Amino acid sequence: MDIWKVPISGGLPQLVMKVALYDIPRCARAPATICAVAAKNNDELIFTGFDVIRGTRTELARLKIDDPDKVYTWDLSPDGARIAILKRGTSEIHVFSLRTHTEQKITVKGWDGLQGLDWASDGRGIFTSSLTAGSVLLHTDLQGNARALWEPKGDGIAWTVSSPDGHHVAMPGFGLSSNIWEIQNF
């Protein structure tokens, strides 16, 4: 996949790099300047940091995965110091420190079937969702305590992205409206 950048003031897009991707690229928030991509290689997820301006790359971490056939999702913390990884369908989130190279396992209490994963803007919690009983958007602290924030109707996957100031979130919403028409004596 190609990763491009476009100046905010306008202008032509410029190629940053070509890379094999697993999931989508993530960037930390200012003043941090790191962005990262992930690649899957057999039983490993390989995380690579890159500089959007220069296009330079640095390997950040290689993490073993226990089931290469499962789907994983991940997110880079707002300060760029940690990566959270979730094997979809489980209740465990693994947080890897890029500074100390230590790993913290968070078991989300009372919930299973987790799907999405996005850091809260303060880095002290994670938004995720569960499909155990419908769709539920959760905010989970780093001790695994989860609070249900939204239970949309239906079974779509709920996910959210926190605003930089932490006062708002953006999330998809789905709606369906339909009418039924009956024709008699046709």
C-alpha positions as CSV (number, residue, x, y, z in Angstrom):
1,M,0.0,0.0,0.0
2,D,1.1,3.6,-0.6
3,I,1.1,6.1,2.2
4,W,0.8,9.7,0.9
5,K,0.9,13.1,2.5
6,V,-0.9,16.3,1.4
7,P,-0.1,19.8,2.7
8,I,-2.9,21.4,4.8
9,S,-2.5,24.5,2.7
10,G,-3.1,22.5,-0.5
11,G,-0.8,21.2,-3.2
12,L,0.1,18.0,-4.7
13,P,0.2,14.7,-2.7
14,Q,3.6,13.3,-2.0
15,L,4.5,9.7,-1.5
16,V,5.8,9.0,2.0
17,M,6.4,5.2,1.5
18,K,5.2,1.9,0.1
19,V,4.5,-0.7,2.7
20,A,2.6,-3.9,3.3
21,L,-0.1,-3.0,5.9
22,Y,-2.0,-5.0,8.5
23,D,-4.9,-2.7,9.6
24,I,-4.5,1.0,9.0
25,P,-1.7,3.5,9.8
26,R,-1.9,5.3,13.2
27,C,-0.3,8.6,14.3
28,A,0.3,9.9,17.8
29,R,-1.0,13.4,18.7
30,A,1.1,16.6,18.9
31,P,3.5,17.3,20.3
32,A,4.5,13.6,19.5
33,T,5.4,13.2,15.9
34,I,5.5,9.4,15.5
35,C,3.3,7.4,13.1
36,A,3.2,3.7,12.9
37,V,2.1,0.8,10.6
38,A,1.8,-2.9,11.4
39,A,2.6,-5.9,9.2
40,K,1.8,-9.5,10.0
41,N,4.4,-12.2,9.3
42,N,3.3,-15.7,10.3
43,D,3.2,-15.6,14.1
44,E,4.4,-12.0,14.6
45,L,3.0,-8.5,14.3
46,I,5.8,-6.2,13.3
47,F,5.3,-2.5,14.1
48,T,7.3,0.1,12.2
49,G,7.4,3.8,13.1
50,F,7.8,6.4,10.3
51,D,8.5,10.0,10.0
52,V,5.8,11.6,7.7
53,I,8.2,14.5,6.7
54,R,11.3,12.5,5.9
55,G,9.7,9.1,5.2
56,T,12.3,7.4,7.4
57,R,11.4,4.1,9.1
58,T,12.3,2.5,12.4
59,E,11.2,-0.9,13.7
60,L,9.4,-0.3,17.0
61,A,8.4,-3.8,18.1
62,R,7.8,-7.4,17.1
63,L,5.1,-9.1,19.1
64,K,4.3,-12.8,19.0
65,I,0.7,-13.7,18.3
66,D,-0.8,-16.9,19.5
67,D,-3.2,-17.5,16.6
68,P,-2.1,-16.3,13.1
69,D,-5.5,-17.1,11.7
70,K,-7.3,-14.7,14.0
71,V,-7.9,-11.0,13.3
72,Y,-6.1,-8.5,15.5
73,T,-6.6,-4.8,15.8
74,W,-4.3,-2.2,17.4
75,D,-3.8,1.5,18.2
76,L,-0.9,3.8,19.0
77,S,-1.3,5.7,22.2
78,P,-1.8,9.5,21.9
79,D,1.7,10.1,23.2
80,G,3.3,7.5,20.9
81,A,4.7,5.6,23.8
82,R,2.5,2.5,23.8
83,I,0.7,0.1,21.4
84,A,-2.5,-1.6,22.4
85,I,-3.4,-4.9,20.7
86,L,-6.6,-6.8,20.7
87,K,-7.3,-10.3,19.3
88,R,-10.9,-9.8,18.2
89,G,-13.5,-11.9,19.9
90,T,-11.6,-12.1,23.2
91,S,-11.6,-10.0,26.4
92,E,-7.8,-9.4,26.6
93,I,-6.0,-6.2,25.5
94,H,-2.2,-6.2,25.5
95,V,-0.4,-2.9,26.0
96,F,3.2,-2.8,24.9
97,S,5.5,0.0,26.1
98,L,7.8,1.2,23.3
99,R,10.1,2.8,26.0
100,T,10.5,-0.1,28.4
101,H,9.6,-3.0,26.1
102,T,7.3,-4.4,28.7
103,E,3.8,-5.7,28.2
104,Q,0.7,-5.2,30.3
105,K,-2.2,-7.6,29.9
106,I,-5.6,-6.1,30.5
107,T,-8.6,-8.4,30.9
108,V,-11.8,-6.4,30.4
109,K,-14.0,-7.4,33.3
110,G,-17.5,-8.7,32.5
111,W,-17.2,-8.4,28.7
112,D,-16.2,-10.7,26.0
113,G,-16.3,-10.7,22.2
114,L,-14.4,-7.4,21.9
115,Q,-14.0,-5.9,18.5
116,G,-12.7,-2.3,18.0
117,L,-9.8,-0.6,19.8
118,D,-9.1,3.1,20.1
119,W,-7.1,4.9,22.8
120,A,-8.9,7.7,24.8
121,S,-7.2,11.0,24.2
122,D,-5.7,11.1,27.7
123,G,-4.0,7.7,27.3
124,R,-5.6,6.4,30.5
125,G,-8.3,4.3,28.9
126,I,-9.3,2.5,25.7
127,F,-12.6,2.5,23.8
128,T,-13.6,-0.9,22.6
129,S,-16.8,-2.7,21.8
130,S,-18.4,-6.0,22.5
131,L,-20.8,-8.0,20.4
132,T,-21.6,-10.4,23.2
133,A,-25.2,-9.2,23.6
134,G,-25.9,-6.9,20.6
135,S,-23.4,-4.1,20.1
136,V,-22.0,-2.1,23.1
137,L,-19.4,0.7,23.1
138,L,-17.2,0.5,26.2
139,H,-14.7,2.7,27.9
140,T,-12.1,0.6,29.7
141,D,-9.5,1.8,32.1
142,L,-6.0,0.2,32.2
143,Q,-7.1,-2.0,35.1
144,G,-9.9,-3.6,33.0
145,N,-12.9,-1.8,34.5
146,A,-15.3,-1.2,31.6
147,R,-18.3,1.1,31.5
148,A,-20.9,0.9,28.8
149,L,-21.2,4.2,26.9
150,W,-23.6,3.4,24.1
151,E,-25.8,0.5,23.1
152,P,-26.9,1.1,19.5
153,K,-29.8,-1.0,18.1
154,G,-28.7,-3.8,15.9
155,D,-25.5,-5.7,15.8
156,G,-23.2,-3.4,14.0
157,I,-19.7,-2.9,15.5
158,A,-19.6,0.3,17.6
159,W,-16.3,2.2,17.6
160,T,-15.1,5.7,18.4
161,V,-12.3,8.1,18.1
162,S,-11.7,10.6,20.9
163,S,-11.2,14.3,20.1
164,P,-7.7,15.7,21.1
165,D,-9.2,17.6,24.1
166,G,-11.0,14.5,25.3
167,H,-14.4,16.2,25.5
168,H,-16.0,14.7,22.5
169,V,-15.9,11.4,20.5
170,A,-16.7,10.7,16.9
171,M,-18.5,7.4,16.1
172,P,-20.5,6.0,13.3
173,G,-24.2,5.8,13.4
174,F,-26.5,3.6,11.4
175,G,-30.1,4.1,10.8
176,L,-32.7,2.2,8.9
177,S,-36.2,3.2,8.0
178,S,-38.5,1.3,5.8
179,N,-42.1,1.1,4.8
180,I,-44.1,-2.0,3.9
181,W,-46.7,-1.8,1.1
182,E,-49.4,-4.3,0.6
183,I,-51.2,-4.9,-2.6
184,Q,-54.6,-6.6,-2.5
185,N,-56.6,-8.2,-5.2
186,F,-53.7,-8.1,-7.6
